[in-house]
Every structure is written in structure tokens, then in C-alpha cells.
Amino acid sequence: MASPDSTQDTPVCDLADQACEACKVGAPLVEGDEAQRLLAELPGWEVVTLDGVEQLKKEYTFKNFRLALELTNKIGALAEEYKHHPGILTEWGKVTVTWWTHKIGGLHKNDFIMAAKTDSVT
Ligand SMILES: C[C@H](O)[C@H](O)[C@H]1CNC2=NC(N)=NC(=O)C2=N1
């Protein structure tokens, strides 16, 4: 039994367990070193710039379309639950997910939280 103060007992509130905050126009963008620090907690995710907007992106692969659609629907339910919505491209054997915050035209902490929550439903 590890001692109560050992590091493995230290509760870690990781991204997937955090709640999204209400995001308003003018909220600060997450960029540079802060983005890289949060990205390090998100295996398989990358920051891409599409139409000048930084977004988090990850591809999930499957052996058929039905499984891709199942994940798509799980992510859709997450988005509705947390009122924060991704881009989702659903293809045979693949789901491509992008997270960014439309209101601020880039990345917010919420996008990193939702990316972690996306991984938690795969
Ligand atoms: C009115 C509605 O709650 C807002 O427009 C929400 C909806 N979902 C959203 N999703 C994302 N990714 N960015 C937003 O700015 C956003 N705004």
C-alpha cells in the first residue's frame, strides 16, 4: 500500500475531468508554449492552421464505417452536453476531429479539454 503522500496518490485533475468554461468574445487565445504544454497531455493530437485558424486535430481509424459512425455520435453527444462543438469528418474507416473556438477564432482551454474528453469516449 503506497504511503498517502506518495506521488502516485496525488490526485491529478487531468484535462478530461475538467469542465469547460463559458467562452466569450475577446477571451484570450491559447497559443505558443501554453498550447504546446497542453498538447503534451493529448497523445495523437496536433495543432494545425486551417484558413488562418489554429485548431486541434486528430484522426481515429476503424475497420469499417459503422464504427466510425459510432464514434461520431459519441462525440456529437459530448458536444451537445458541453455546448462546445467540433468539426467532424466521418469516412469509411476514419473519423477526423478538429476542435477550435469559433468565438475567438482560435484555440481556447476548452478545446484542449474537449479533445481529452474525445479521447475518453474512444
Ligand atoms: C450560442 C452557442 O452556445 C455558441 O455559439 C457556442 C456553440 N458551440 C461552439 N463551439 C465551438 N467550437 N466554438 C464556439 O464558439 C461555440 N459557441
Ligand as a Chemical Component Dictionary entry (heavy atoms), coordinates in Angstrom:
data_LIG
# 
_chem_comp.id                   LIG 
_chem_comp.type                 NON-POLYMER 
_chem_comp.pdbx_formal_charge   0 
_chem_comp.three_letter_code    LIG 
# 
loop_
_chem_comp_atom.comp_id 
_chem_comp_atom.atom_id 
_chem_comp_atom.alt_atom_id 
_chem_comp_atom.type_symbol 
_chem_comp_atom.charge 
_chem_comp_atom.model_Cartn_x 
_chem_comp_atom.model_Cartn_y 
_chem_comp_atom.model_Cartn_z 
_chem_comp_atom.pdbx_ordinal 
LIG C1 C1 C 0 -24.612 30.073 -28.830 1  
LIG C2 C2 C 0 -23.714 28.855 -28.716 2  
LIG O1 O1 O 0 -23.674 28.396 -27.405 3  
LIG C3 C3 C 0 -22.307 29.254 -29.067 4  
LIG O2 O2 O 0 -22.297 29.734 -30.374 5  
LIG C4 C4 C 0 -21.307 28.101 -28.949 6  
LIG C5 C5 C 0 -21.760 26.809 -29.604 7  
LIG N1 N1 N 0 -20.655 25.889 -29.770 8  
LIG C6 C6 C 0 -19.408 26.359 -30.015 9  
LIG N2 N2 N 0 -18.423 25.543 -30.386 10 
LIG C7 C7 C 0 -17.199 25.993 -30.685 11 
LIG N3 N3 N 0 -16.236 25.119 -31.056 12 
LIG N4 N4 N 0 -16.933 27.293 -30.630 13 
LIG C8 C8 C 0 -17.821 28.231 -30.282 14 
LIG O3 O3 O 0 -17.513 29.433 -30.252 15 
LIG C9 C9 C 0 -19.140 27.770 -29.912 16 
LIG N5 N5 N 0 -20.083 28.594 -29.494 17 
# 
loop_
_chem_comp_bond.comp_id 
_chem_comp_bond.atom_id_1 
_chem_comp_bond.atom_id_2 
_chem_comp_bond.value_order 
_chem_comp_bond.pdbx_ordinal 
LIG C1 C2 SING 1  
LIG C2 O1 SING 2  
LIG C2 C3 SING 3  
LIG C3 O2 SING 4  
LIG C3 C4 SING 5  
LIG C4 C5 SING 6  
LIG C4 N5 SING 7  
LIG C5 N1 SING 8  
LIG N1 C6 SING 9  
LIG C6 N2 DOUB 10 
LIG C6 C9 SING 11 
LIG N2 C7 SING 12 
LIG C7 N3 SING 13 
LIG C7 N4 DOUB 14 
LIG N4 C8 SING 15 
LIG C8 O3 DOUB 16 
LIG C8 C9 SING 17 
LIG C9 N5 DOUB 18 
# 
